[in-house]
Amino acid sequence: MGLGKTTWFPHRHNRNGSWDSICVVCFATVATAVVEAELSAKEAAHVCDPGRASHVTTRPLPTVCGR
């Protein structure tokens, strides 16, 4: 996936009742809103900052044995 528009933004519900939208490419908090539905406009306008995305590694996550 190259830099630019992303299509998936997980939402985090904060203790104060607000919602954060997180970019899965650059890990920036794209927007914070009181009503979750208000996040979509900011998500649609988000473009990753190449300076933020460059620190993301592509190393695989460690495997944890469930035994």
C-alpha positions in Angstrom: 0.0 0.0 0.0 1.5 3.4 -1.0 1.1 6.6 0.8 -2.1 8.6 0.1 -5.7 7.7 0.9 -6.4 4.9 3.2 -9.7 3.1 3.4 -9.7 1.9 7.0 -9.6 3.9 10.2 -10.1 2.1 13.5 -12.0 4.2 16.0 -11.1 4.5 19.7 -13.7 5.4 22.3 -12.2 7.6 24.9 -13.0 7.8 28.6 -14.5 11.3 28.2 -17.0 9.9 25.6 -15.2 11.3 22.5 -14.0 9.2 19.6 -10.6 9.2 17.8 -10.0 8.0 14.3 -6.5 6.4 13.7 -4.8 6.0 10.4 -3.5 2.5 9.9 -0.7 3.6 7.6 0.9 6.5 9.5 -0.7 5.9 12.9 -1.7 9.6 13.2 -4.9 10.5 15.1 -6.8 11.8 12.1 -9.7 13.4 14.1 -11.4 13.5 17.4 -15.1 14.0 17.7 -17.9 13.8 20.3 -20.2 12.0 17.7 -18.5 9.0 16.0 -20.3 9.7 12.7 -18.5 13.1 12.5 -15.1 11.3 11.9 -15.9 10.2 8.3 -15.4 13.7 6.8 -11.9 14.0 8.3 -11.0 10.4 7.3 -12.0 11.1 3.7 -9.7 14.2 3.6 -6.7 12.5 5.3 -3.4 12.2 3.4 -0.6 10.5 5.2 2.5 12.7 6.0 5.5 10.9 4.5 7.6 11.9 7.5 5.3 10.1 9.9 4.9 7.0 7.7 8.6 6.5 7.1 9.2 5.3 10.6 6.8 2.3 10.2 8.7 -1.0 9.9 7.7 -4.0 7.9 9.1 -6.5 10.3 6.8 -9.4 11.2 5.3 -9.4 14.7 6.8 -12.0 17.1 4.9 -15.3 17.3 3.6 -16.1 20.8 3.1 -19.7 21.7 -0.1 -20.5 23.4 1.2 -23.5 25.2 
